[in-house]
Amino acid sequence: MFTSRLFARIVFAAAWISLQPTHARGQEVEVVTQNSTVSTATSGGPSLLSPLPFHLSLKIDEGYDDNVGTRTAGGGGSLFTDGTLTLAYDRNDVRTKVNLICVAGGTYYLLNVPNPYDIKATLALSLSHNITARLTLAASIYIGYQTQPDFSANVGLNNRAGNYLDTVDKFTATYHWTSRFATVPTFTFQRVQYANSTAGASQNRSHYTFGEQFRFHLSPRTQLVPEYRYEIVNYDTFTPRDSTTHYVLFGVDEDFSSRLKFVVRGGATFRSFNSGGSRTDPNFEGSLDYALAPRSSLSWQTTYGVEEPNSSTVVTSAPLSRTTLRTGLLLRYALSARITANVTGYYHHDENQGTTSSGTVQPGFSQDSYDLSLILRYAINRRFTFDLGFQRSQVISGRSSGQLVQFTQPYLRDRYSAGLSFTY
């Protein structure tokens, strides 16, 4: 019944949209998220022939999930229906740049789920404004409320544990003192909060990060970037994890060409826990963006450093922190004029270390997490596309001993889907 009502509403919405005046669209790129691909305008802005800088996309998928609502391998499977509505806005003039993507949708599972509804609602906004020729203010705001885990960043558990809120908001001010030297103070706020009180007891937290970059332009394509950050992490319940961290980094921003850009940072972090104890760790951050062709692109990111653990149990021997190697790859490749392949892969290796309240070091454990998705998209015409998708998520635990065995539950999940998209 729910599936029929949802399909009827989607058909009605698509018909209503199709009756509106049509217009020529600007060049498009696709924003690849964990479970879908969203079309939006390029940074060059909408076409001059377009009366409005908005684009609307409606997508419905039918599929099968072989492990619904469980924490371990071998859970029950279910057919599902997924509906997503996406609104994109883009503006790029001389002084002001605005890019906005709003996504709202949900998933309904037919079997094996006590709560058969998944929610997904995200807002991603980037804004920059040139106050003067020397001063630019910028903000990037991401707010997500969803049920499915996110393997792309350290925002909580790697399995389905109820609805949760994740927001990362960054504000910067860039001031060019000379043509070759600029300073960039930053402030970043992050919040992770679960609706489930059990998951929230170990995961609900706030991050406050203050930073300063010093940018030296060696050439139009090369910048040297020393950077300092100070981070405060406050947990709602599990206060032994509360900490402050100093980041001392040095990096290079390199534009090899208009199609290839590379960013790297390296240094060390110095973390102190409010309950006592400290640690020093190396830190590395790197990213590469490459435009393979007008309709193909590659984006790769890798980080190594101290992170917040994602254990789901609160005891004195639970890990207080971990070092993580995290990497992600997004590939969009045009196989033909009508067929496009989107490949998204995330992997992170965690080394967890636990400490009791008295300061005694408990045996640690390692964990490997994978998430791979593939979407094949066929453009039926300029407004309708057909998608085939596959996603695998897996968590593999290393050796453990003592009390820490409870934090190393394996997890395996495959999802298959087919769907139709309409873009206006």
Salt bridges, closest charged atoms under 4 A:
GLU28 OE2 - ARG25 NH2 1.21
GLU30 OE1 - ARG332 NE 2.97
GLU30 OE2 - ARG377 NH1 2.94
ASP61 OD2 - LYS59 NZ 2.47
ASP65 OD2 - ARG413 NH2 2.50
ASP65 OD2 - ARG415 NH1 2.79
ASP82 OD1 - LYS120 NZ 2.91
ASP93 OD2 - ARG91 NH2 2.76
ASP118 OD1 - ARG160 NH2 2.34
GLU227 OE2 - ARG229 NE 2.81
GLU227 OE1 - ARG265 NE 3.18
GLU231 OE2 - HIS207 ND1 3.09
GLU231 OE1 - ARG271 NH2 3.67
ASP236 OD2 - ARG191 NH2 2.58
ASP253 OD2 - ARG215 NH1 2.78
ASP253 OD1 - ARG265 NH1 2.82
ASP255 OD2 - LYS261 NZ 3.77
ASP281 OD2 - ARG279 NE 2.88
GLU285 OE2 - ARG229 NH1 2.89
GLU307 OE1 - ARG322 NH2 3.07
GLU307 OE1 - ARG326 NH2 2.83
GLU308 OE2 - ARG271 NH1 2.79
ASP350 OD2 - ARG322 NH1 3.37
ASP350 OD2 - HIS348 ND1 3.14
GLU351 OE2 - HIS349 NE2 2.83
ASP368 OD1 - HIS349 ND1 2.72
ASP387 OD2 - LYS59 NZ 3.59
ASP387 OD2 - ARG377 NH2 2.82
ASP414 OD1 - ARG392 NE 2.69
